[in-house]
Amino acid sequence: MSIYRDWGLEPIINVSGSVTRLGGAPMPKAVLDAFCAAAQDAVPLDELQGAASRVIAEATGAEAGIVTSGAAAGLMLGTAAILTGYNLGRMEKLPHTEEFPHEFVVAREHRNGYDHAVRAAGARFVEVGFQEIVAGAGVRRAEAWEYEAAFGPKTAGVLHVYDVNAAPPLAELVKVAHARGLPVLVDAAGELPPRSNLKAILATGADLVAFSGGKAIRGPQATGILCGRRDFIGSALLQMLDMDDHFELWEPPATLIDKSKLAGIPRHGIGRALKVSKEQIAALLTALKLFTSGAYDRELADMGRWLQQIANALAKAPARCNLMPSDGQSYPILEITLTGKKSAFDVCRSLRRGKPSVQVGHLKLGPGTLVINPLHLNDERTAALIRRLQDELSA
């Protein structure tokens, strides 16, 4: 019996993966146990974040790190840290930044809806490069010299949305930015796996990197990781914590926050609404250890088996199945390209409206393909999904 039925909601079959709109990734029992165990006792959150920093630093190679309320929160807090450093007056003014450097240089092709988190902290974007390939008007992408030409007295930093094929490469961009004393903030929310990215992205010299905690790491959906330079991480934490304390009594973890740089204790910062609970921190750290150990890799064989069962069951349906196997860390994926009269949008809509409701990956609906991610599947859901797909494709 699902708890959601108590509130009149019927659980769905999620084969879209760890998408936020459907609640993220399933949390393993060890993660749920850590969440519940953490609820039993009280602990100062700044000290807990200090402990989290040690775990995150070991996993990423960063100087420091904190648990955030998602990758978008990490971007907002990272931006706030770059904008203010340890300047209490600037912290108090955010998001009003006109009086000090507040521009972030970003490639036009890196702009996306998630960068609202950067703008919300008070940053303003200066765009460089063109999407000439997408526009069919050329072959070039953003180049390092364009960033350098855009740097000026109002520049506070650089935003980079990570992709292994990004142009210019992140390491080259970091070199150009650091030559002008400018930090680089990296959005790597969905760049796990491979696990190696936890360290490889920071190894480019990037100053701050934000990862999602509720996707491949499989912590609580509303968690993320911000890691990088200790001074920026300390500033980010200052602007997220509950600061209702006396400066004379306050003893933050010295490995994260250098109290000697502060003339007093700041008020609640712009990140106060982005707070995380002790339970979320404990659960995320547990999930991070599972992820880095490769514990989730053992599930990949079952995922491949379920997808093969679906493909076999649709052998006579008006569809062509393409099973893309796992690389040893990433999930296997099944693509179902429709060959009948019904459009992929019609099938997707019917799957959502039926019982049980099914939500497939919709990235390729335009070309007529349903994408099946097995992250939430088990034997029972796979059998139900096969029935739903057979019914809809044969109707």
C-alpha beads as a LAMMPS data file, in Angstrom:
LAMMPS data file: protein, C-alpha beads

395 atoms
394 bonds

1 atom types
1 bond types

-500.0 500.0 xlo xhi
-500.0 500.0 ylo yhi
-500.0 500.0 zlo zhi

Masses

1 110.0

Atoms # bond

1 1 1 0.000 0.000 0.000
2 1 1 1.525 3.297 -1.077
3 1 1 1.461 6.219 1.331
4 1 1 0.457 8.460 -1.579
5 1 1 -2.946 6.765 -1.778
6 1 1 -3.682 8.174 1.679
7 1 1 -3.796 11.584 -0.010
8 1 1 -5.715 10.463 -3.077
9 1 1 -2.687 10.072 -5.348
10 1 1 -1.893 7.031 -7.444
11 1 1 1.804 6.142 -7.848
12 1 1 3.094 6.130 -11.412
13 1 1 5.624 3.992 -13.253
14 1 1 8.561 6.326 -13.788
15 1 1 10.778 5.319 -16.700
16 1 1 12.064 8.860 -17.221
17 1 1 14.887 8.331 -14.717
18 1 1 15.904 10.710 -11.936
19 1 1 14.066 13.776 -13.249
20 1 1 13.104 16.307 -10.597
21 1 1 9.493 16.669 -11.709
22 1 1 8.886 13.011 -10.854
23 1 1 10.730 13.042 -7.538
24 1 1 14.298 12.135 -8.470
25 1 1 16.129 8.857 -7.942
26 1 1 15.101 6.030 -5.596
27 1 1 17.074 6.157 -2.356
28 1 1 18.732 2.929 -1.184
29 1 1 17.826 1.512 2.237
30 1 1 21.157 2.606 3.719
31 1 1 20.424 6.201 2.705
32 1 1 16.924 6.084 4.183
33 1 1 18.308 4.540 7.379
34 1 1 20.852 7.359 7.639
35 1 1 18.087 9.943 7.198
36 1 1 16.025 8.416 10.014
37 1 1 19.034 7.934 12.301
38 1 1 20.042 11.569 11.915
39 1 1 16.596 12.664 13.080
40 1 1 17.143 11.129 16.509
41 1 1 19.707 13.648 17.776
42 1 1 20.497 17.360 17.615
43 1 1 23.774 18.667 16.202
44 1 1 25.027 22.148 15.219
45 1 1 24.581 22.399 11.462
46 1 1 27.790 24.339 10.904
47 1 1 29.745 21.537 12.597
48 1 1 27.861 18.943 10.560
49 1 1 28.721 20.814 7.371
50 1 1 32.323 20.794 8.536
51 1 1 32.166 17.001 8.759
52 1 1 30.457 16.904 5.371
53 1 1 33.270 18.991 3.916
54 1 1 35.803 16.345 4.871
55 1 1 33.783 13.611 3.150
56 1 1 33.190 15.734 0.055
57 1 1 36.835 16.794 -0.142
58 1 1 37.938 13.169 -0.060
59 1 1 35.481 12.240 -2.816
60 1 1 36.221 15.205 -5.084
61 1 1 39.748 16.342 -4.340
62 1 1 38.413 19.801 -3.496
63 1 1 39.719 21.954 -0.658
64 1 1 36.236 21.980 0.851
65 1 1 32.602 21.286 0.135
66 1 1 29.105 21.619 1.559
67 1 1 25.752 19.933 1.106
68 1 1 23.235 22.217 -0.597
69 1 1 19.513 21.964 -1.302
70 1 1 20.131 20.840 -4.883
71 1 1 22.542 21.771 -7.656
72 1 1 20.621 24.961 -8.465
73 1 1 21.069 26.029 -4.845
74 1 1 24.762 25.291 -5.249
75 1 1 24.911 27.606 -8.240
76 1 1 23.141 30.395 -6.365
77 1 1 25.312 30.015 -3.272
78 1 1 28.474 29.738 -5.364
79 1 1 27.549 32.913 -7.195
80 1 1 26.843 34.705 -3.910
81 1 1 30.237 33.603 -2.587
82 1 1 32.062 34.905 -5.663
83 1 1 30.164 38.197 -5.523
84 1 1 30.858 38.875 -1.837
85 1 1 33.761 36.824 -0.512
86 1 1 33.862 37.621 3.220
87 1 1 32.580 41.176 2.738
88 1 1 29.647 41.452 5.155
89 1 1 28.364 44.641 3.573
90 1 1 28.086 42.986 0.169
91 1 1 26.378 39.950 1.694
92 1 1 23.760 42.236 3.185
93 1 1 23.086 43.941 -0.161
94 1 1 22.534 40.861 -2.333
95 1 1 20.913 40.632 -4.833
96 1 1 21.589 44.365 -5.357
97 1 1 25.099 44.378 -6.803
98 1 1 25.415 47.599 -8.799
99 1 1 28.101 49.010 -6.485
100 1 1 30.623 46.192 -6.970
101 1 1 31.682 43.707 -9.697
102 1 1 28.691 41.543 -10.601
103 1 1 29.035 40.391 -14.205
104 1 1 29.526 36.738 -15.132
105 1 1 30.823 35.972 -18.596
106 1 1 29.120 32.968 -20.203
107 1 1 28.964 31.428 -23.671
108 1 1 25.629 31.962 -25.387
109 1 1 25.361 28.238 -26.028
110 1 1 25.636 27.617 -22.279
111 1 1 22.573 29.698 -21.425
112 1 1 19.691 27.636 -20.084
113 1 1 16.779 27.852 -17.681
114 1 1 18.853 26.653 -14.748
115 1 1 21.104 29.704 -14.850
116 1 1 18.241 31.634 -13.251
117 1 1 19.892 30.509 -9.998
118 1 1 23.006 32.511 -10.885
119 1 1 20.991 35.590 -11.804
120 1 1 18.912 35.308 -8.625
121 1 1 22.015 35.959 -6.516
122 1 1 22.484 39.300 -8.260
123 1 1 24.775 38.393 -11.158
124 1 1 24.282 39.805 -14.643
125 1 1 25.407 37.864 -17.694
126 1 1 27.720 39.039 -20.440
127 1 1 27.318 36.582 -23.303
128 1 1 30.063 35.620 -25.739
129 1 1 30.218 33.464 -28.836
130 1 1 27.403 32.460 -31.154
131 1 1 25.410 29.302 -31.755
132 1 1 26.453 29.297 -35.391
133 1 1 26.284 25.527 -35.776
134 1 1 22.715 25.380 -34.470
135 1 1 21.747 28.349 -36.627
136 1 1 23.314 26.791 -39.717
137 1 1 25.347 29.941 -40.177
138 1 1 28.862 28.709 -39.552
139 1 1 31.054 26.101 -37.917
140 1 1 32.578 27.922 -34.923
141 1 1 31.651 27.865 -31.260
142 1 1 32.665 30.107 -28.358
143 1 1 36.418 30.666 -28.166
144 1 1 38.709 31.572 -25.279
145 1 1 39.695 34.940 -26.696
146 1 1 36.040 36.035 -26.658
147 1 1 35.871 35.518 -22.903
148 1 1 39.085 37.458 -22.424
149 1 1 37.816 40.323 -24.578
150 1 1 34.644 40.496 -22.457
151 1 1 36.460 40.782 -19.112
152 1 1 36.260 44.233 -17.586
153 1 1 36.078 46.142 -14.300
154 1 1 32.577 44.827 -13.564
155 1 1 33.471 41.207 -14.184
156 1 1 33.138 39.004 -11.073
157 1 1 33.544 35.556 -12.594
158 1 1 32.807 33.053 -15.329
159 1 1 29.979 30.522 -15.597
160 1 1 30.630 27.261 -17.422
161 1 1 28.043 24.516 -18.030
162 1 1 30.108 21.361 -18.115
163 1 1 30.187 19.044 -21.090
164 1 1 33.097 16.863 -22.087
165 1 1 32.830 18.311 -25.604
166 1 1 32.372 21.938 -24.504
167 1 1 34.145 24.662 -26.427
168 1 1 36.476 26.040 -25.324
169 1 1 37.540 23.158 -23.055
170 1 1 37.107 23.954 -19.375
171 1 1 40.850 23.769 -18.625
172 1 1 41.554 26.355 -21.328
173 1 1 38.812 28.620 -20.031
174 1 1 40.119 28.352 -16.461
175 1 1 43.586 29.361 -17.630
176 1 1 42.251 32.479 -19.360
177 1 1 40.065 33.452 -16.390
178 1 1 42.757 32.891 -13.777
179 1 1 45.200 35.022 -15.748
180 1 1 42.849 37.904 -14.936
181 1 1 42.240 36.764 -11.354
182 1 1 38.667 35.642 -12.105
183 1 1 37.057 32.517 -10.626
184 1 1 35.144 29.920 -12.660
185 1 1 31.841 28.453 -11.443
186 1 1 30.843 25.156 -13.074
187 1 1 27.362 23.696 -13.408
188 1 1 27.912 19.927 -13.422
189 1 1 24.497 18.972 -12.053
190 1 1 23.910 16.004 -14.339
191 1 1 27.518 15.048 -15.122
192 1 1 27.591 11.889 -13.002
193 1 1 28.384 9.183 -13.956
194 1 1 31.202 8.683 -14.733
195 1 1 32.380 8.746 -11.137
196 1 1 35.690 10.126 -12.350
197 1 1 33.985 13.466 -13.012
198 1 1 33.825 14.076 -9.264
199 1 1 37.568 14.733 -9.390
200 1 1 38.257 15.387 -13.074
201 1 1 36.182 18.558 -13.318
202 1 1 37.877 20.158 -10.313
203 1 1 41.245 18.985 -11.593
204 1 1 40.899 21.506 -14.437
205 1 1 41.421 24.235 -11.845
206 1 1 37.759 25.274 -11.647
207 1 1 37.064 27.234 -8.468
208 1 1 33.569 25.974 -7.647
209 1 1 31.600 22.997 -8.998
210 1 1 27.955 22.141 -8.324
211 1 1 26.683 18.541 -8.547
212 1 1 23.186 17.172 -8.047
213 1 1 22.747 14.907 -5.050
214 1 1 19.412 13.424 -6.084
215 1 1 20.356 11.966 -9.459
216 1 1 23.161 9.415 -9.912
217 1 1 24.358 9.810 -6.297
218 1 1 20.811 8.862 -5.188
219 1 1 20.631 11.007 -2.104
220 1 1 17.490 12.999 -1.211
221 1 1 16.143 14.803 -4.258
222 1 1 16.512 18.228 -2.628
223 1 1 20.268 17.871 -2.079
224 1 1 23.373 18.815 -3.983
225 1 1 27.096 19.380 -3.552
226 1 1 29.052 22.607 -3.895
227 1 1 32.799 22.016 -3.754
228 1 1 35.990 23.872 -4.547
229 1 1 38.054 26.645 -2.985
230 1 1 37.809 26.820 0.796
231 1 1 37.342 30.593 0.930
232 1 1 34.396 30.497 -1.464
233 1 1 32.843 27.493 0.274
234 1 1 33.119 29.328 3.587
235 1 1 31.388 32.380 2.153
236 1 1 28.660 30.211 0.628
237 1 1 28.036 28.498 3.954
238 1 1 27.893 31.823 5.798
239 1 1 25.124 32.929 3.460
240 1 1 23.073 29.754 3.972
241 1 1 23.306 29.071 7.726
242 1 1 20.952 30.247 10.449
243 1 1 23.050 33.117 11.836
244 1 1 20.927 33.857 14.918
245 1 1 23.805 33.636 17.386
246 1 1 26.238 35.877 19.280
247 1 1 29.582 36.570 17.616
248 1 1 31.320 36.110 20.977
249 1 1 29.916 32.573 21.321
250 1 1 29.910 31.462 17.713
251 1 1 32.622 28.924 16.878
252 1 1 32.291 27.841 13.232
253 1 1 34.495 25.018 11.905
254 1 1 37.868 26.598 11.180
255 1 1 38.373 24.273 8.209
256 1 1 35.456 26.010 6.476
257 1 1 35.100 29.525 7.876
258 1 1 37.957 31.811 8.895
259 1 1 36.328 33.795 11.698
260 1 1 39.373 36.087 11.926
261 1 1 38.358 37.603 8.561
262 1 1 34.995 38.706 9.935
263 1 1 34.340 41.927 11.830
264 1 1 31.095 40.467 13.119
265 1 1 28.510 37.833 12.429
266 1 1 26.479 38.356 9.237
267 1 1 22.713 38.501 9.179
268 1 1 20.738 35.746 7.512
269 1 1 22.074 35.585 3.957
270 1 1 20.503 35.327 0.535
271 1 1 20.810 31.550 0.798
272 1 1 18.773 31.267 3.999
273 1 1 15.848 29.882 2.012
274 1 1 18.156 27.176 0.659
275 1 1 18.780 25.517 4.020
276 1 1 19.318 21.772 4.315
277 1 1 18.401 19.619 7.294
278 1 1 20.693 17.404 9.325
279 1 1 18.791 14.426 7.954
280 1 1 19.428 15.477 4.350
281 1 1 23.146 15.971 5.025
282 1 1 23.519 12.550 6.648
283 1 1 21.605 10.854 3.841
284 1 1 23.559 12.609 1.081
285 1 1 26.924 11.699 2.629
286 1 1 25.822 8.070 2.912
287 1 1 24.694 8.071 -0.716
288 1 1 27.949 9.688 -1.823
289 1 1 29.947 6.886 -0.202
290 1 1 27.782 4.285 -1.950
291 1 1 28.194 6.043 -5.280
292 1 1 31.963 6.451 -5.057
293 1 1 32.393 2.822 -3.975
294 1 1 30.636 1.563 -7.100
295 1 1 27.863 -0.075 -5.069
296 1 1 25.191 0.903 -7.600
297 1 1 26.986 -0.855 -10.454
298 1 1 25.663 -4.196 -9.217
299 1 1 22.145 -3.147 -10.243
300 1 1 23.025 -2.635 -13.899
301 1 1 22.613 -6.298 -14.901
302 1 1 19.019 -6.387 -13.629
303 1 1 18.294 -3.110 -15.414
304 1 1 19.543 -4.558 -18.684
305 1 1 17.452 -7.697 -18.154
306 1 1 14.271 -5.683 -17.608
307 1 1 14.848 -3.637 -20.742
308 1 1 15.498 -6.769 -22.778
309 1 1 12.217 -8.232 -21.522
310 1 1 10.412 -5.114 -22.743
311 1 1 12.117 -5.253 -26.138
312 1 1 11.253 -8.955 -26.517
313 1 1 7.621 -8.322 -25.588
314 1 1 7.324 -5.648 -28.295
315 1 1 8.823 -7.785 -31.057
316 1 1 5.504 -7.907 -32.945
317 1 1 4.388 -4.372 -32.099
318 1 1 4.580 -1.516 -34.620
319 1 1 7.847 -0.328 -33.142
320 1 1 11.590 -0.765 -33.475
321 1 1 13.542 -1.292 -30.241
322 1 1 17.153 -0.286 -29.718
323 1 1 18.731 -1.403 -26.442
324 1 1 21.833 0.601 -25.606
325 1 1 23.871 -1.360 -23.042
326 1 1 25.532 0.096 -19.969
327 1 1 29.154 1.169 -20.123
328 1 1 29.664 -0.247 -16.642
329 1 1 28.491 2.853 -14.777
330 1 1 25.722 4.529 -16.801
331 1 1 22.259 3.010 -16.993
332 1 1 21.302 0.965 -20.057
333 1 1 18.620 2.699 -22.113
334 1 1 15.864 1.347 -24.356
335 1 1 14.667 3.447 -27.276
336 1 1 11.310 2.505 -28.817
337 1 1 10.833 4.114 -32.223
338 1 1 7.225 3.946 -33.388
339 1 1 6.549 2.640 -36.892
340 1 1 2.743 2.638 -36.834
341 1 1 0.183 5.362 -37.356
342 1 1 0.138 6.688 -33.797
343 1 1 2.549 9.512 -33.003
344 1 1 4.942 9.329 -30.085
345 1 1 3.120 12.252 -28.458
346 1 1 -0.208 10.379 -28.696
347 1 1 1.288 7.247 -27.155
348 1 1 3.041 9.243 -24.450
349 1 1 -0.198 11.055 -23.599
350 1 1 -2.156 7.796 -23.426
351 1 1 0.493 6.193 -21.229
352 1 1 0.254 9.118 -18.811
353 1 1 -3.550 8.994 -18.672
354 1 1 -3.899 5.221 -18.272
355 1 1 -3.697 2.968 -15.213
356 1 1 -1.096 2.588 -13.993
357 1 1 0.116 5.903 -15.336
358 1 1 3.445 5.636 -17.137
359 1 1 5.866 8.488 -17.804
360 1 1 8.546 7.735 -20.371
361 1 1 11.524 9.874 -21.283
362 1 1 10.317 12.526 -23.731
363 1 1 13.604 13.857 -25.091
364 1 1 13.063 12.221 -28.494
365 1 1 9.285 12.398 -28.915
366 1 1 9.687 14.715 -31.906
367 1 1 11.506 12.071 -33.998
368 1 1 8.952 9.467 -32.835
369 1 1 10.907 7.694 -30.096
370 1 1 9.992 6.769 -26.513
371 1 1 12.994 6.564 -24.179
372 1 1 12.896 4.026 -21.331
373 1 1 15.219 4.600 -18.353
374 1 1 15.229 1.579 -15.974
375 1 1 16.310 3.339 -12.763
376 1 1 12.915 2.887 -11.057
377 1 1 12.033 -0.513 -12.524
378 1 1 11.641 -3.826 -10.717
379 1 1 10.070 -7.117 -11.774
380 1 1 6.527 -6.019 -10.912
381 1 1 6.761 -2.613 -12.594
382 1 1 8.410 -4.131 -15.666
383 1 1 5.488 -6.546 -16.109
384 1 1 2.982 -3.703 -15.726
385 1 1 4.932 -1.513 -18.143
386 1 1 4.967 -4.260 -20.772
387 1 1 1.166 -4.582 -20.533
388 1 1 0.688 -0.838 -20.891
389 1 1 3.054 -0.559 -23.868
390 1 1 1.479 -3.533 -25.655
391 1 1 -2.009 -2.112 -25.145
392 1 1 -1.120 1.371 -26.353
393 1 1 0.943 0.289 -29.344
394 1 1 -1.621 -2.226 -30.552
395 1 1 -4.642 0.031 -30.070

Bonds

1 1 1 2
2 1 2 3
3 1 3 4
4 1 4 5
5 1 5 6
6 1 6 7
7 1 7 8
8 1 8 9
9 1 9 10
10 1 10 11
11 1 11 12
12 1 12 13
13 1 13 14
14 1 14 15
15 1 15 16
16 1 16 17
17 1 17 18
18 1 18 19
19 1 19 20
20 1 20 21
21 1 21 22
22 1 22 23
23 1 23 24
24 1 24 25
25 1 25 26
26 1 26 27
27 1 27 28
28 1 28 29
29 1 29 30
30 1 30 31
31 1 31 32
32 1 32 33
33 1 33 34
34 1 34 35
35 1 35 36
36 1 36 37
37 1 37 38
38 1 38 39
39 1 39 40
40 1 40 41
41 1 41 42
42 1 42 43
43 1 43 44
44 1 44 45
45 1 45 46
46 1 46 47
47 1 47 48
48 1 48 49
49 1 49 50
50 1 50 51
51 1 51 52
52 1 52 53
53 1 53 54
54 1 54 55
55 1 55 56
56 1 56 57
57 1 57 58
58 1 58 59
59 1 59 60
60 1 60 61
61 1 61 62
62 1 62 63
63 1 63 64
64 1 64 65
65 1 65 66
66 1 66 67
67 1 67 68
68 1 68 69
69 1 69 70
70 1 70 71
71 1 71 72
72 1 72 73
73 1 73 74
74 1 74 75
75 1 75 76
76 1 76 77
77 1 77 78
78 1 78 79
79 1 79 80
80 1 80 81
81 1 81 82
82 1 82 83
83 1 83 84
84 1 84 85
85 1 85 86
86 1 86 87
87 1 87 88
88 1 88 89
89 1 89 90
90 1 90 91
91 1 91 92
92 1 92 93
93 1 93 94
94 1 94 95
95 1 95 96
96 1 96 97
97 1 97 98
98 1 98 99
99 1 99 100
100 1 100 101
101 1 101 102
102 1 102 103
103 1 103 104
104 1 104 105
105 1 105 106
106 1 106 107
107 1 107 108
108 1 108 109
109 1 109 110
110 1 110 111
111 1 111 112
112 1 112 113
113 1 113 114
114 1 114 115
115 1 115 116
116 1 116 117
117 1 117 118
118 1 118 119
119 1 119 120
120 1 120 121
121 1 121 122
122 1 122 123
123 1 123 124
124 1 124 125
125 1 125 126
126 1 126 127
127 1 127 128
128 1 128 129
129 1 129 130
130 1 130 131
131 1 131 132
132 1 132 133
133 1 133 134
134 1 134 135
135 1 135 136
136 1 136 137
137 1 137 138
138 1 138 139
139 1 139 140
140 1 140 141
141 1 141 142
142 1 142 143
143 1 143 144
144 1 144 145
145 1 145 146
146 1 146 147
147 1 147 148
148 1 148 149
149 1 149 150
150 1 150 151
151 1 151 152
152 1 152 153
153 1 153 154
154 1 154 155
155 1 155 156
156 1 156 157
157 1 157 158
158 1 158 159
159 1 159 160
160 1 160 161
161 1 161 162
162 1 162 163
163 1 163 164
164 1 164 165
165 1 165 166
166 1 166 167
167 1 167 168
168 1 168 169
169 1 169 170
170 1 170 171
171 1 171 172
172 1 172 173
173 1 173 174
174 1 174 175
175 1 175 176
176 1 176 177
177 1 177 178
178 1 178 179
179 1 179 180
180 1 180 181
181 1 181 182
182 1 182 183
183 1 183 184
184 1 184 185
185 1 185 186
186 1 186 187
187 1 187 188
188 1 188 189
189 1 189 190
190 1 190 191
191 1 191 192
192 1 192 193
193 1 193 194
194 1 194 195
195 1 195 196
196 1 196 197
197 1 197 198
198 1 198 199
199 1 199 200
200 1 200 201
201 1 201 202
202 1 202 203
203 1 203 204
204 1 204 205
205 1 205 206
206 1 206 207
207 1 207 208
208 1 208 209
209 1 209 210
210 1 210 211
211 1 211 212
212 1 212 213
213 1 213 214
214 1 214 215
215 1 215 216
216 1 216 217
217 1 217 218
218 1 218 219
219 1 219 220
220 1 220 221
221 1 221 222
222 1 222 223
223 1 223 224
224 1 224 225
225 1 225 226
226 1 226 227
227 1 227 228
228 1 228 229
229 1 229 230
230 1 230 231
231 1 231 232
232 1 232 233
233 1 233 234
234 1 234 235
235 1 235 236
236 1 236 237
237 1 237 238
238 1 238 239
239 1 239 240
240 1 240 241
241 1 241 242
242 1 242 243
243 1 243 244
244 1 244 245
245 1 245 246
246 1 246 247
247 1 247 248
248 1 248 249
249 1 249 250
250 1 250 251
251 1 251 252
252 1 252 253
253 1 253 254
254 1 254 255
255 1 255 256
256 1 256 257
257 1 257 258
258 1 258 259
259 1 259 260
260 1 260 261
261 1 261 262
262 1 262 263
263 1 263 264
264 1 264 265
265 1 265 266
266 1 266 267
267 1 267 268
268 1 268 269
269 1 269 270
270 1 270 271
271 1 271 272
272 1 272 273
273 1 273 274
274 1 274 275
275 1 275 276
276 1 276 277
277 1 277 278
278 1 278 279
279 1 279 280
280 1 280 281
281 1 281 282
282 1 282 283
283 1 283 284
284 1 284 285
285 1 285 286
286 1 286 287
287 1 287 288
288 1 288 289
289 1 289 290
290 1 290 291
291 1 291 292
292 1 292 293
293 1 293 294
294 1 294 295
295 1 295 296
296 1 296 297
297 1 297 298
298 1 298 299
299 1 299 300
300 1 300 301
301 1 301 302
302 1 302 303
303 1 303 304
304 1 304 305
305 1 305 306
306 1 306 307
307 1 307 308
308 1 308 309
309 1 309 310
310 1 310 311
311 1 311 312
312 1 312 313
313 1 313 314
314 1 314 315
315 1 315 316
316 1 316 317
317 1 317 318
318 1 318 319
319 1 319 320
320 1 320 321
321 1 321 322
322 1 322 323
323 1 323 324
324 1 324 325
325 1 325 326
326 1 326 327
327 1 327 328
328 1 328 329
329 1 329 330
330 1 330 331
331 1 331 332
332 1 332 333
333 1 333 334
334 1 334 335
335 1 335 336
336 1 336 337
337 1 337 338
338 1 338 339
339 1 339 340
340 1 340 341
341 1 341 342
342 1 342 343
343 1 343 344
344 1 344 345
345 1 345 346
346 1 346 347
347 1 347 348
348 1 348 349
349 1 349 350
350 1 350 351
351 1 351 352
352 1 352 353
353 1 353 354
354 1 354 355
355 1 355 356
356 1 356 357
357 1 357 358
358 1 358 359
359 1 359 360
360 1 360 361
361 1 361 362
362 1 362 363
363 1 363 364
364 1 364 365
365 1 365 366
366 1 366 367
367 1 367 368
368 1 368 369
369 1 369 370
370 1 370 371
371 1 371 372
372 1 372 373
373 1 373 374
374 1 374 375
375 1 375 376
376 1 376 377
377 1 377 378
378 1 378 379
379 1 379 380
380 1 380 381
381 1 381 382
382 1 382 383
383 1 383 384
384 1 384 385
385 1 385 386
386 1 386 387
387 1 387 388
388 1 388 389
389 1 389 390
390 1 390 391
391 1 391 392
392 1 392 393
393 1 393 394
394 1 394 395
